[in-house]
Amino acid sequence: MLCLILRLTRAFPISLLVFFYGCASEPKGPPPAEQAKAASETTPARVEPTPTAPGAAENPADLTVAVVGPYKITLADLTLLTKEREAAAQPAMATMTVTDVRRRIRKEHLEEMVERRLLILGSKEHPEWVKGGSVELEVKKRLAELGPDEVERRRKIANVPKESFLEEFRRYVREELMQREILRREVNEKVVVTDEEVRERYERDREKTFHRPQSWAVHHIDRFLPRGKAAELPALMERMEALRSEVASVIASATAPRAKADLMVP
């Protein structure tokens, strides 16, 4: 679960996910007997689609493309999120076709949908982590950012009544907040660096990382002095030459080019 949470830290465009649960298939009633039997076996069995009546034509949009726990993802759910990108799909290379690009788009979005549902399953164990007031504040904020025209455009794409759209949007926002809370509790709060670990790291790599050898910076000393201090010039020049000789001697005694360079760092 942790690795899946980490993968979810990449940002999903809200324009692609705002209808996510408005059109996703919700579990209805108990699972089919075939699924219950498969769950009791040690080797997971492939979930078979519900058989249709003899002579009845199966609707391709109702085809199940993935099952995550009680959640079923249909082809209609997937294409609702991908149809805008699919309509604008253009091959990046001559060896690719539009069909290849659309297939890749669907694969990427299906993976995101599966990961999202896995996190939702985990968040349902702790509904108390997100309060209703915080959800409403976030909903108002996002609706204001989108603006009424964009909200209406997305509602029409989702093809649902306004009341249903807003209700599903609230559920979507709540699930987003739950995912953030899971990430914070399961990852951020567990990545704690103690003072002892910091000190141990410092002591272990002090010479290599946190220490710079003693160095000198020799700057030019202007020979101009006020007339009243002209007598001090010879002594100052002698001192400057002594410093130059000392620095040159230390650099010459260094045994490696890196050591020489370290000594010359100002």
C-alpha positions in Angstrom: 0.0 0.0 0.0 2.9 2.4 0.8 4.4 2.2 -2.6 1.0 2.9 -4.1 0.6 6.0 -1.9 4.0 7.2 -3.0 3.1 6.8 -6.6 0.0 8.9 -6.1 2.1 12.0 -5.1 2.3 13.0 -8.7 -0.4 15.5 -9.6 -3.5 14.5 -11.6 -5.2 17.1 -13.8 -8.4 18.0 -12.1 -10.0 18.4 -15.5 -9.6 14.7 -16.1 -10.7 13.5 -12.6 -13.5 15.9 -11.7 -16.1 13.5 -13.0 -14.3 10.4 -11.7 -16.9 9.2 -9.3 -19.9 10.8 -11.0 -19.6 8.1 -13.7 -17.8 5.3 -11.9 -19.7 2.1 -11.3 -20.6 1.6 -7.7 -20.9 -1.9 -6.2 -24.6 -3.0 -6.0 -25.7 -5.8 -3.7 -23.6 -8.8 -2.8 -20.8 -10.0 -5.2 -21.7 -12.8 -7.6 -21.3 -16.3 -6.4 -18.4 -16.8 -8.8 -16.5 -13.9 -7.1 -17.2 -15.2 -3.6 -16.0 -18.6 -4.5 -12.9 -17.2 -6.1 -12.1 -15.1 -3.0 -12.2 -18.2 -0.8 -9.5 -20.0 -2.9 -5.8 -19.5 -2.4 -5.2 -18.8 -6.0 -7.1 -15.7 -7.2 -9.4 -16.4 -10.2 -10.1 -14.1 -13.0 -13.4 -12.3 -12.6 -15.7 -13.5 -15.4 -18.2 -10.9 -16.9 -21.8 -11.4 -16.1 -23.3 -13.6 -18.8 -25.9 -12.1 -21.1 -29.1 -13.6 -22.1 -29.1 -15.8 -25.2 -29.5 -13.7 -28.3 -28.9 -10.4 -26.4 -26.3 -8.1 -27.8 -23.7 -7.0 -25.2 -23.1 -3.3 -25.0 -19.3 -2.6 -25.5 -19.5 0.3 -23.1 -20.5 -2.0 -20.3 -17.4 -4.1 -20.7 -15.5 -4.5 -17.4 -11.9 -3.5 -17.8 -10.8 -3.7 -14.2 -12.1 -4.8 -10.8 -10.6 -3.3 -7.5 -12.2 -4.9 -4.5 -15.9 -4.1 -4.7 -15.3 -1.4 -7.4 -15.9 -2.2 -11.1 -14.4 0.0 -13.8 -16.2 -0.2 -17.1 -15.1 0.9 -20.6 -17.6 3.7 -20.4 -16.0 5.0 -17.1 -12.6 4.9 -18.8 -13.5 6.6 -22.1 -15.4 9.4 -20.3 -12.0 10.5 -18.9 -10.0 9.9 -22.0 -12.2 11.1 -24.9 -10.9 14.7 -24.8 -7.3 13.5 -25.1 -8.2 10.8 -27.6 -9.9 13.3 -29.8 -6.7 15.4 -29.9 -4.3 12.4 -30.2 -1.5 12.8 -32.7 1.3 10.2 -33.2 4.7 11.5 -32.0 6.6 9.2 -34.4 6.0 7.9 -37.9 5.9 4.4 -36.7 3.0 5.1 -34.4 -0.7 5.3 -35.4 -3.5 7.2 -33.8 -4.8 3.9 -32.4 -1.5 3.3 -30.7 -1.7 6.8 -29.0 -5.2 6.3 -27.9 -4.4 2.8 -26.5 -1.6 4.4 -24.5 -3.8 7.1 -23.2 -6.4 4.6 -22.0 -3.7 2.5 -20.3 -2.3 5.5 -18.4 -5.7 6.5 -17.1 -6.8 3.0 -16.2 -3.7 2.7 -14.0 -4.6 6.0 -12.3 -8.1 4.9 -11.7 -7.0 1.6 -10.2 -4.5 3.3 -7.9 -7.1 5.9 -6.8 -9.6 3.1 -5.9 -7.0 1.3 -3.9 -6.4 4.5 -1.8 -10.1 5.0 -1.4 -10.5 1.5 0.0 -7.8 2.3 2.6 -9.4 5.7 3.5 -12.8 4.1 4.3 -11.2 2.5 7.4 -10.9 6.0 8.9 -13.8 8.2 7.9 -13.2 10.4 11.0 -10.0 11.8 9.5 -11.8 14.3 7.4 -14.6 16.5 8.8 -17.6 17.7 6.8 -16.8 21.3 7.4 -13.3 21.0 5.8 -14.9 19.2 2.8 -17.4 22.1 2.2 -14.7 24.7 2.4 -12.6 22.8 -0.1 -15.6 22.4 -2.4 -16.4 26.1 -2.4 -12.7 26.9 -3.0 -12.5 24.6 -6.0 -15.8 25.7 -7.5 -14.7 29.3 -7.3 -11.4 28.5 -9.0 -13.1 26.7 -11.8 -15.8 29.3 -12.4 -19.5 28.6 -13.4 -18.7 28.2 -17.1 -16.1 25.5 -16.6 -18.3 23.7 -14.0 -21.2 23.7 -16.5 -18.9 22.5 -19.3 -17.8 19.5 -17.2 -21.3 18.8 -16.1 -22.4 18.5 -19.7 -19.5 16.2 -20.5 -20.5 14.0 -17.5 -24.1 14.1 -18.8 -25.6 14.3 -15.3 -28.1 16.7 -13.6 -26.6 19.7 -11.8 -27.6 18.4 -8.4 -26.0 15.0 -9.0 -22.9 16.6 -10.4 -22.4 18.7 -7.3 -23.0 15.8 -5.0 -20.5 13.6 -6.8 -18.1 16.5 -6.8 -18.4 16.8 -3.0 -17.6 13.0 -2.8 -14.7 13.4 -5.1 -13.2 16.3 -3.0 -13.8 14.3 0.2 -11.9 11.3 -1.3 -9.1 13.7 -2.3 -8.8 15.0 1.2 -8.8 11.5 2.6 -5.9 10.5 0.2 -3.9 13.5 1.4 -4.5 12.5 5.0 -3.4 8.9 4.4 -0.3 10.2 2.7 0.4 12.5 5.7 -0.2 9.8 8.3 1.3 6.8 6.6 4.4 8.5 5.0 5.2 12.0 6.3 4.7 11.3 10.0 6.7 8.1 9.8 9.7 9.8 8.1 11.1 11.3 11.3 14.8 12.2 11.7 15.9 12.3 15.3 18.6 14.4 16.8 20.6 11.2 17.4 20.4 10.3 13.7 21.5 13.8 12.7 24.5 13.7 15.1 25.5 10.2 13.9 25.4 11.4 10.3 27.5 14.4 11.1 30.1 12.4 13.0 30.3 9.8 10.3 30.8 12.2 7.4 32.3 15.2 9.1 35.6 15.1 7.4 34.2 14.3 4.0 31.1 16.5 3.9 31.1 19.0 6.8 34.7 20.0 7.0 36.9 22.3 4.8 40.6 22.4 5.3 42.2 25.6 6.6 42.8 28.1 3.8 44.0 31.6 3.3 43.1 34.5 1.1 45.9 36.9 0.2 44.7 40.2 -1.1 46.6 43.1 -2.6 47.7 45.8 -0.2 47.8 49.3 -1.7 51.2 50.8 -1.3 49.8 54.3 -0.9 49.8 55.5 2.7 49.2 58.9 4.2 52.3 61.0 4.4 52.3 60.7 8.2 52.5 56.8 8.0 55.0 56.6 5.1 57.6 55.2 7.6 55.4 52.1 8.1 55.5 51.0 4.4 58.7 48.9 4.6 57.4 46.9 7.6 54.0 46.3 5.8 55.7 45.2 2.6 57.9 42.8 4.6 54.9 41.3 6.4 53.0 40.8 3.1 56.0 39.0 1.6 56.2 36.8 4.6 52.6 35.8 4.3 53.1 35.0 0.6 56.0 32.8 1.4 54.1 31.0 4.1 51.1 30.3 1.8 53.4 29.2 -1.0 55.2 26.8 1.3 51.9 25.2 2.6 50.6 24.8 -0.9 53.8 23.2 -2.1 53.7 20.7 0.7 50.3 19.4 -0.4 50.5 15.9 -1.8 47.5 15.8 -4.2 45.9 18.3 -6.6 42.7 18.2 -4.7 44.5 19.1 -1.5 46.2 22.0 -3.3 42.9 23.3 -4.5 41.3 23.1 -1.1 44.2 25.2 0.4 43.6 27.9 -2.2 39.8 28.2 -1.5 39.1 31.7 -0.1 
